[in-house]
Amino acid sequence: MRFALPRRWWIGLIALAAGAWLRLWFIHAYPEVQGDPLVYGSIAKNWMLHGIYGTTTSGTLRPTLIRLPGYPLFLVACFKLFGMEHYHAVMFAQTAIDLATCVLIAAFTVRIWSAKAGWIALWLAVFCPFTANYAAVPLTETLELFWIGVALYALARFLETSKTEPPRWSWALLQALAWSYAALLRPDGALIAVALCPAMVWYGRKRWGMRRVLPYAAVAAFLSILPFIPWTIRNWSTFHVFQPLAPRYATDPGEDTNPGFNRWTKTVCVDLACTWEVYWNIDSDVIDIANLPARAFDSPEQYEQTRGLLRDYNKTQSLTPEMDDRFAQIAADRIRAKLFRYYVALPLARLADMWLRPRTELLWIELRWWEYWHHHSETEFAAAYAGLNLLYLIAALWGLKRWPPLAGAMVAFILLRCALLATIEAPEPRYTLECFPMIIPLAAVAFVPRREPATSLPSVFPEQPAA
């Protein structure tokens, strides 16, 4: 490797120590063990103690398929090593994994650009608070970022093999492992395979020809699918449904998916505040019409119709099929009246919110951070946090102008993820974090104008002109 750790080991050690301090501070100041972390924990605990992949609700243990087994498997390992439901130990393990991700991002940047850019990428990664914060939460994000980093690094190493040598199976198999585990963590993790498997063929054909490289990509793709066969069989035998991943709305067979409410939400929500105050409150809390944005009503008559529906719902805080039909009717009227808003404007607004919103959802500050008259300091901090996020994105766009090797594969993944996120009803900023293993290398490239000449970098990665 040209990442000169033997000569500069102390720089890397300082960077990793600083990154560890940041993540441990988040664990001390903002640990988060509620909601989804407890769902994953319940599945892992029941899997260990009872051999049943399920959740316990009101004292009743029931099989489930609402979550893929990748993260519960990680929790099982942590619970066996550190003690049942010892979530702080899980956070410490995620800290080590996240630091490994930083090293992978740096090593990948070295491969596509230069050693100097690799060092910059390492510092950008260890000090990125948006990814570091998730080490303090028992959720899939930290592991997902790690396996995306593995997939990128393995792809770069696969393509570095000399033209006179055959491609190396070790790097192709490592990619298969990364693709499969990323998808076992979250259904959208499969996008890394959708982006990088064609990239193996596209870039590899320039070195070895299509016929020679295609079997490597085909075998890697086939192996990455294998873990989902027993999962699919289990779901069929337990629930009699074909479910190779996880349901879109995280519901078990027979549970209501509330299609009318979901469609109505899609005509209203564009930010995390709406997700929190409206979408997540269904069947659990009241929905205050005062929290709805002005865009939720196209006329005074529609306002009264919505207010009456919410009043009926709030009496029991339980969505009945009749209420869901009423939400569906309001949604249909709104979509018919403004097709462009529903199919273009609102999806783009949700994407903008997920990319540009201050990533403060785990920092215990006001959800409505922009209401300066209520909390001056929190608004100012949120604005600064948004500015830092924007700097990462601007630097990445500047680096993309130099079009480093494998930029096409990175852009393909980001675009695929954006296309998927544009279809969801309830935006969350964390859904764009999976793009940061691409954002950070591109941002590092922005600080190093010319790619470092290196004989170890093969001709499939042609030298770039100065920007």
PyMOL commands that set and color helices and strands:
alter all, ss='L'
color gray80, all
select helices_A, chain A and resi 5-29+36-50+70-82+87-112+115-126+129-136+141-158+169-185+187-208+210-225+228-239+259-266+272-277+279-281+289-291+294-296+300-316+321-337+339-356+376-401+407-421+429-446
alter helices_A, ss='H'
color red, helices_A
select strands_A, chain A and resi 54-57+60-63
alter strands_A, ss='S'
color yellow, strands_A
deselect
rebuild
show_as cartoon
